[in-house]
Amino acid sequence: MASSPLTVRKREGRLAPETVAALNADLSARFGNRFSASDAIRRQHAHTLTWLENQPPDAVVFAETREDVVDLVAICARRDAPIVPFGIGSSLEGHVNAPHGGVSLDLSRMNAILAVNAQDLDCVIEPGVTRTRLNAYLHDSGLFFPIDPGADASLGGMASTRASGTNAVRYGTMKDLVLSLGVVTADGTFVRTGTRARKSSAGYDLTHLFVGAEGTLGIIVEIALKLAGLPEAVSAATCSFPDVRSACNATIETIQTGLPIARIELLDTLSVRAFNAYSRLSLPEAPMLLVEFHGTEASVAEQAARFGAIVAENGGGNFIWATKPEERTKLWKARHDGFYAQMALRPGARPFATDTCVPISRLADCVEETLEDIARSGLLAPIVGHVGDGNFHVSPLVDMADAKEIEAAEAFASRLAHRAIAMGGTCTGEHGVGQKKIAYMEDEHGAGALDLMRRVKAAFDPRNLFNPGKIFTV
Amino acid sequence: MASSPLTVRKREGRLAPETVAALNADLSARFGNRFSASDAIRRQHAHTLTWLENQPPDAVVFAETREDVVDLVAICARRDAPIVPFGIGSSLEGHVNAPHGGVSLDLSRMNAILAVNAQDLDCVIEPGVTRTRLNAYLHDSGLFFPIDPGADASLGGMASTRASGTNAVRYGTMKDLVLSLGVVTADGTFVRTGTRARKSSAGYDLTHLFVGAEGTLGIIVEIALKLAGLPEAVSAATCSFPDVRSACNATIETIQTGLPIARIELLDTLSVRAFNAYSRLSLPEAPMLLVEFHGTEASVAEQAARFGAIVAENGGGNFIWATKPEERTKLWKARHDGFYAQMALRPGARPFATDTCVPISRLADCVEETLEDIARSGLLAPIVGHVGDGNFHVSPLVDMADAKEIEAAEAFASRLAHRAIAMGGTCTGEHGVGQKKIAYMEDEHGAGALDLMRRVKAAFDPRNLFNPGKIFTV
């Protein structure tokens, strides 16, 4: 059964019915009513958000403790069954799908906040804690956790996809803010990947190896996170531009001059229209930047003045300032609901998720070429972007009954990914590889780097128990 | 010859004389006068800086191109000979020693600056470029590379030890500023570990796996680095405290309030005395913080005022401001020469290098307990620290003819490392593991994490060609 140590065992198809029956008997005996094999629960624990197929697991287990996870790994190892970690299911790339069957490990009940070390600006949590719950908990501490993907994702999921969001331009991504992890490995060992020291040169960086590994190397059961101090002053605004290129150029200049902007988000006209409709806003229907400044009162004022000058030089203007907290909350709530706002542009259609990120010097080129491509391909495809990082999302909205439209959207997404890679960028800035981005991995990394990744997988999980079918084909 | 894939081949002793002869014949034929087996050059290419033994390689090869490195790896693989990468030899932990013989790969001639992408705030360089040379090159670009270990180290070496220095509290360490690497693997393949995009979720983080790997997983031949904009305004100062605990407490408060200080360095009284003597300064002989603020004129003034208030609250004062660039340069030159200044306290003695780093809330405790330990052990042991990160160095100066003194220093260094680990910290914040910190790896990481590190080594370099005898025993 065990593969040769430097080969990852290739899985084909799903588990045999007799294996599923034996597995489920084991799981039921160990987990009781925290085990389910019902159709509805299995389907809820697979991909539901975009055009990707729903591929349910054979069973779902709700873990409550680290011991639950260790025991689940042992049972699945014995039955040679895949384990697919599940937080809240907000992945856009099919990470929670179970193409080879097995068990969805629902970690949402492992949601304890184990420690907040305010003096050290860090905390230790379980993986099922969501970002808004953590920030609600931190409310009176003067601290916050800045990473904010659109969904109220679990932090285990965010660590596993190396997530980011609107604050990343100032505060970094999960790769910068995960201090260390507690992980259950394929042989059932609990391992801590590092200490709470702010820096260390003590051996290989296991923390960064598990961050972004999409659950394929081990199960994250504990996370130490860096926190940031709540800024004394915050100021947010929208401003409009005659075209997307001008908005991109203003962004590029902002970053290049080292302005410590906290958030700088692009919306194309179509997205503005979607936001207005979905979130009852009345933003001017033109390409727009949505920005926020953090600092002391004096520094926020200075940043805002400098940014205003850059916007004016690039032909933009029409600033609308959100100075009151509730105005800012409304604006950012609309931004975080952007995915649903875009979907509402075409009821019944399913969105494709794209996630390209390029060096900022190529941002305007990449967005402009992409707009031309959208126009040529006849797709309805709004754009939003964390443009301070060079990252933007185009979401073609597709009638799933129309094979031609699906084909056109797939071809478009492929051209977009290869365009970003050709510009020195990546096919995925923050969503992860999951299932459909596997196709671009060799173009982005080259065969040699992919071989090193497979070696890591083979060294940690040669039997391919953990989330098979994600990141690469084996 | 080849070990089983998931075992790292254990090396014992040095290469046999006939292997060395055959190896050197191969190297001489391929590299001509860029090969040397002279005693003097071999000794220069092993450890020379601290109390650790000098363990020369069998030969030295000066590489000039990536092809040189690929060919050297092939020759060494054929002869089963270790390869020890060498930058300028400023490692403090025996990284450049060759306990099992083999070839020192001198990369100092691979020192081209391949690209400066000012618009993207990044550059691409070869590993032999030193930090001061890179900054001299960047001089007119408005950009700089902030990481500054004491020595004018090569950036390949700095990447390999996950180095930091005085600016890390604001700008991060090598783990934060290496964007991607070009690496030659044990089978001679050239691999790029990532793109120039600022963020990516495209698979395993190979970049961070090679950063800090101390040359044990592959040879770094190309580095893409993030750069920072030169601050508009800079202001530096020293201030004095009645005792080290007060200085630590002021540091802790500075960090906890989120003041974006660029540098905050601790010197104990003994270090101040050493700096005064070596660098002809007249700093007040008391525990001292040496700080620097970066930003706009207004923000630097604001930061300085806030810091001043924190210092006063902690019983410190006696500020001396270095406002002119030449005054600042003198102060920081003295800081970077600290290692030599400390050595000059006791001519003829050799320094031990220690490098503990703890969560900042434990900094004052750790430093104070360590001072008591120094007093009890009767060692001459000055302290300096990058205290904003919780990182400090104690350097016992030891008469190498006195076995008892060596023993006392080793026992002290061991107590210090375990003390930091017990406080949730690390035995090495920025120097790396090298040879003598191997002893603390299991206490710091646990057996499970060490096993994962060994698996990575086994997956990438099962024959143990790359820098054997560093990071862990196999």
HADDOCK unambig.tbl for C-alpha pairs under 7 A between the chains (distance, minus, plus):
assign (segid A and resid 5 and name CA) (segid B and resid 5 and name CA) 6.33 0.50 0.50
assign (segid A and resid 5 and name CA) (segid B and resid 6 and name CA) 6.15 0.50 0.50
assign (segid A and resid 6 and name CA) (segid B and resid 5 and name CA) 6.17 0.50 0.50
assign (segid A and resid 6 and name CA) (segid B and resid 459 and name CA) 6.97 0.50 0.50
assign (segid A and resid 119 and name CA) (segid B and resid 256 and name CA) 5.95 0.50 0.50
assign (segid A and resid 119 and name CA) (segid B and resid 361 and name CA) 5.72 0.50 0.50
assign (segid A and resid 120 and name CA) (segid B and resid 256 and name CA) 7.00 0.50 0.50
assign (segid A and resid 120 and name CA) (segid B and resid 359 and name CA) 6.14 0.50 0.50
assign (segid A and resid 120 and name CA) (segid B and resid 360 and name CA) 5.72 0.50 0.50
assign (segid A and resid 120 and name CA) (segid B and resid 361 and name CA) 5.78 0.50 0.50
assign (segid A and resid 121 and name CA) (segid B and resid 256 and name CA) 6.94 0.50 0.50
assign (segid A and resid 161 and name CA) (segid B and resid 201 and name CA) 6.23 0.50 0.50
assign (segid A and resid 162 and name CA) (segid B and resid 201 and name CA) 5.61 0.50 0.50
assign (segid A and resid 189 and name CA) (segid B and resid 448 and name CA) 6.67 0.50 0.50
assign (segid A and resid 191 and name CA) (segid B and resid 448 and name CA) 5.50 0.50 0.50
assign (segid A and resid 191 and name CA) (segid B and resid 449 and name CA) 5.51 0.50 0.50
assign (segid A and resid 192 and name CA) (segid B and resid 445 and name CA) 6.98 0.50 0.50
assign (segid A and resid 192 and name CA) (segid B and resid 449 and name CA) 6.57 0.50 0.50
assign (segid A and resid 193 and name CA) (segid B and resid 449 and name CA) 6.31 0.50 0.50
assign (segid A and resid 194 and name CA) (segid B and resid 445 and name CA) 6.66 0.50 0.50
assign (segid A and resid 195 and name CA) (segid B and resid 424 and name CA) 5.78 0.50 0.50
assign (segid A and resid 195 and name CA) (segid B and resid 425 and name CA) 5.76 0.50 0.50
assign (segid A and resid 195 and name CA) (segid B and resid 426 and name CA) 6.79 0.50 0.50
assign (segid A and resid 196 and name CA) (segid B and resid 359 and name CA) 6.02 0.50 0.50
assign (segid A and resid 196 and name CA) (segid B and resid 424 and name CA) 5.74 0.50 0.50
assign (segid A and resid 196 and name CA) (segid B and resid 425 and name CA) 6.14 0.50 0.50
assign (segid A and resid 197 and name CA) (segid B and resid 357 and name CA) 6.05 0.50 0.50
assign (segid A and resid 197 and name CA) (segid B and resid 358 and name CA) 4.97 0.50 0.50
assign (segid A and resid 197 and name CA) (segid B and resid 359 and name CA) 4.81 0.50 0.50
assign (segid A and resid 197 and name CA) (segid B and resid 424 and name CA) 6.67 0.50 0.50
assign (segid A and resid 197 and name CA) (segid B and resid 425 and name CA) 4.78 0.50 0.50
assign (segid A and resid 197 and name CA) (segid B and resid 426 and name CA) 6.44 0.50 0.50
assign (segid A and resid 198 and name CA) (segid B and resid 359 and name CA) 6.62 0.50 0.50
assign (segid A and resid 198 and name CA) (segid B and resid 389 and name CA) 5.97 0.50 0.50
assign (segid A and resid 199 and name CA) (segid B and resid 429 and name CA) 5.45 0.50 0.50
assign (segid A and resid 200 and name CA) (segid B and resid 426 and name CA) 6.27 0.50 0.50
assign (segid A and resid 200 and name CA) (segid B and resid 428 and name CA) 5.80 0.50 0.50
assign (segid A and resid 200 and name CA) (segid B and resid 429 and name CA) 4.02 0.50 0.50
assign (segid A and resid 200 and name CA) (segid B and resid 430 and name CA) 5.97 0.50 0.50
assign (segid A and resid 201 and name CA) (segid B and resid 161 and name CA) 6.24 0.50 0.50
assign (segid A and resid 201 and name CA) (segid B and resid 162 and name CA) 5.61 0.50 0.50
assign (segid A and resid 201 and name CA) (segid B and resid 212 and name CA) 6.11 0.50 0.50
assign (segid A and resid 201 and name CA) (segid B and resid 428 and name CA) 5.49 0.50 0.50
assign (segid A and resid 201 and name CA) (segid B and resid 429 and name CA) 5.26 0.50 0.50
assign (segid A and resid 201 and name CA) (segid B and resid 430 and name CA) 5.05 0.50 0.50
assign (segid A and resid 201 and name CA) (segid B and resid 431 and name CA) 6.34 0.50 0.50
assign (segid A and resid 201 and name CA) (segid B and resid 432 and name CA) 4.58 0.50 0.50
assign (segid A and resid 201 and name CA) (segid B and resid 433 and name CA) 6.82 0.50 0.50
assign (segid A and resid 202 and name CA) (segid B and resid 428 and name CA) 5.71 0.50 0.50
assign (segid A and resid 202 and name CA) (segid B and resid 432 and name CA) 5.76 0.50 0.50
assign (segid A and resid 202 and name CA) (segid B and resid 433 and name CA) 5.57 0.50 0.50
assign (segid A and resid 203 and name CA) (segid B and resid 212 and name CA) 6.50 0.50 0.50
assign (segid A and resid 203 and name CA) (segid B and resid 213 and name CA) 6.35 0.50 0.50
assign (segid A and resid 203 and name CA) (segid B and resid 433 and name CA) 6.54 0.50 0.50
assign (segid A and resid 203 and name CA) (segid B and resid 471 and name CA) 5.90 0.50 0.50
assign (segid A and resid 204 and name CA) (segid B and resid 209 and name CA) 6.11 0.50 0.50
assign (segid A and resid 204 and name CA) (segid B and resid 212 and name CA) 6.30 0.50 0.50
assign (segid A and resid 204 and name CA) (segid B and resid 213 and name CA) 5.59 0.50 0.50
assign (segid A and resid 204 and name CA) (segid B and resid 453 and name CA) 6.17 0.50 0.50
assign (segid A and resid 205 and name CA) (segid B and resid 208 and name CA) 6.24 0.50 0.50
assign (segid A and resid 205 and name CA) (segid B and resid 209 and name CA) 5.64 0.50 0.50
assign (segid A and resid 208 and name CA) (segid B and resid 205 and name CA) 6.25 0.50 0.50
assign (segid A and resid 208 and name CA) (segid B and resid 208 and name CA) 6.34 0.50 0.50
assign (segid A and resid 209 and name CA) (segid B and resid 204 and name CA) 6.11 0.50 0.50
assign (segid A and resid 209 and name CA) (segid B and resid 205 and name CA) 5.65 0.50 0.50
assign (segid A and resid 212 and name CA) (segid B and resid 201 and name CA) 6.10 0.50 0.50
assign (segid A and resid 212 and name CA) (segid B and resid 203 and name CA) 6.50 0.50 0.50
assign (segid A and resid 212 and name CA) (segid B and resid 204 and name CA) 6.29 0.50 0.50
assign (segid A and resid 213 and name CA) (segid B and resid 203 and name CA) 6.35 0.50 0.50
assign (segid A and resid 213 and name CA) (segid B and resid 204 and name CA) 5.57 0.50 0.50
assign (segid A and resid 229 and name CA) (segid B and resid 258 and name CA) 5.92 0.50 0.50
assign (segid A and resid 256 and name CA) (segid B and resid 119 and name CA) 5.95 0.50 0.50
assign (segid A and resid 256 and name CA) (segid B and resid 121 and name CA) 6.97 0.50 0.50
assign (segid A and resid 258 and name CA) (segid B and resid 229 and name CA) 5.97 0.50 0.50
assign (segid A and resid 299 and name CA) (segid B and resid 299 and name CA) 6.46 0.50 0.50
assign (segid A and resid 357 and name CA) (segid B and resid 197 and name CA) 6.05 0.50 0.50
assign (segid A and resid 358 and name CA) (segid B and resid 197 and name CA) 4.97 0.50 0.50
assign (segid A and resid 359 and name CA) (segid B and resid 120 and name CA) 6.16 0.50 0.50
assign (segid A and resid 359 and name CA) (segid B and resid 196 and name CA) 6.04 0.50 0.50
assign (segid A and resid 359 and name CA) (segid B and resid 197 and name CA) 4.82 0.50 0.50
assign (segid A and resid 359 and name CA) (segid B and resid 198 and name CA) 6.64 0.50 0.50
assign (segid A and resid 360 and name CA) (segid B and resid 120 and name CA) 5.75 0.50 0.50
assign (segid A and resid 361 and name CA) (segid B and resid 119 and name CA) 5.74 0.50 0.50
assign (segid A and resid 361 and name CA) (segid B and resid 120 and name CA) 5.80 0.50 0.50
assign (segid A and resid 389 and name CA) (segid B and resid 198 and name CA) 5.98 0.50 0.50
assign (segid A and resid 424 and name CA) (segid B and resid 195 and name CA) 5.78 0.50 0.50
assign (segid A and resid 424 and name CA) (segid B and resid 196 and name CA) 5.74 0.50 0.50
assign (segid A and resid 424 and name CA) (segid B and resid 197 and name CA) 6.66 0.50 0.50
assign (segid A and resid 425 and name CA) (segid B and resid 195 and name CA) 5.77 0.50 0.50
assign (segid A and resid 425 and name CA) (segid B and resid 196 and name CA) 6.14 0.50 0.50
assign (segid A and resid 425 and name CA) (segid B and resid 197 and name CA) 4.77 0.50 0.50
assign (segid A and resid 426 and name CA) (segid B and resid 195 and name CA) 6.79 0.50 0.50
assign (segid A and resid 426 and name CA) (segid B and resid 197 and name CA) 6.44 0.50 0.50
assign (segid A and resid 426 and name CA) (segid B and resid 200 and name CA) 6.27 0.50 0.50
assign (segid A and resid 428 and name CA) (segid B and resid 200 and name CA) 5.79 0.50 0.50
assign (segid A and resid 428 and name CA) (segid B and resid 201 and name CA) 5.48 0.50 0.50
assign (segid A and resid 428 and name CA) (segid B and resid 202 and name CA) 5.71 0.50 0.50
assign (segid A and resid 429 and name CA) (segid B and resid 199 and name CA) 5.44 0.50 0.50
assign (segid A and resid 429 and name CA) (segid B and resid 200 and name CA) 4.00 0.50 0.50
assign (segid A and resid 429 and name CA) (segid B and resid 201 and name CA) 5.25 0.50 0.50
assign (segid A and resid 430 and name CA) (segid B and resid 200 and name CA) 5.96 0.50 0.50
assign (segid A and resid 430 and name CA) (segid B and resid 201 and name CA) 5.04 0.50 0.50
assign (segid A and resid 431 and name CA) (segid B and resid 201 and name CA) 6.31 0.50 0.50
assign (segid A and resid 432 and name CA) (segid B and resid 201 and name CA) 4.57 0.50 0.50
assign (segid A and resid 432 and name CA) (segid B and resid 202 and name CA) 5.75 0.50 0.50
assign (segid A and resid 433 and name CA) (segid B and resid 201 and name CA) 6.82 0.50 0.50
assign (segid A and resid 433 and name CA) (segid B and resid 202 and name CA) 5.57 0.50 0.50
assign (segid A and resid 433 and name CA) (segid B and resid 203 and name CA) 6.55 0.50 0.50
assign (segid A and resid 445 and name CA) (segid B and resid 192 and name CA) 7.00 0.50 0.50
assign (segid A and resid 445 and name CA) (segid B and resid 194 and name CA) 6.65 0.50 0.50
assign (segid A and resid 448 and name CA) (segid B and resid 189 and name CA) 6.68 0.50 0.50
assign (segid A and resid 448 and name CA) (segid B and resid 191 and name CA) 5.49 0.50 0.50
assign (segid A and resid 449 and name CA) (segid B and resid 191 and name CA) 5.50 0.50 0.50
assign (segid A and resid 449 and name CA) (segid B and resid 192 and name CA) 6.56 0.50 0.50
assign (segid A and resid 449 and name CA) (segid B and resid 193 and name CA) 6.31 0.50 0.50
assign (segid A and resid 453 and name CA) (segid B and resid 204 and name CA) 6.17 0.50 0.50
assign (segid A and resid 455 and name CA) (segid B and resid 459 and name CA) 5.61 0.50 0.50
assign (segid A and resid 456 and name CA) (segid B and resid 456 and name CA) 6.27 0.50 0.50
assign (segid A and resid 456 and name CA) (segid B and resid 459 and name CA) 6.57 0.50 0.50
assign (segid A and resid 459 and name CA) (segid B and resid 6 and name CA) 6.98 0.50 0.50
assign (segid A and resid 459 and name CA) (segid B and resid 455 and name CA) 5.61 0.50 0.50
assign (segid A and resid 459 and name CA) (segid B and resid 456 and name CA) 6.57 0.50 0.50
assign (segid A and resid 459 and name CA) (segid B and resid 459 and name CA) 6.05 0.50 0.50
assign (segid A and resid 471 and name CA) (segid B and resid 203 and name CA) 5.89 0.50 0.50
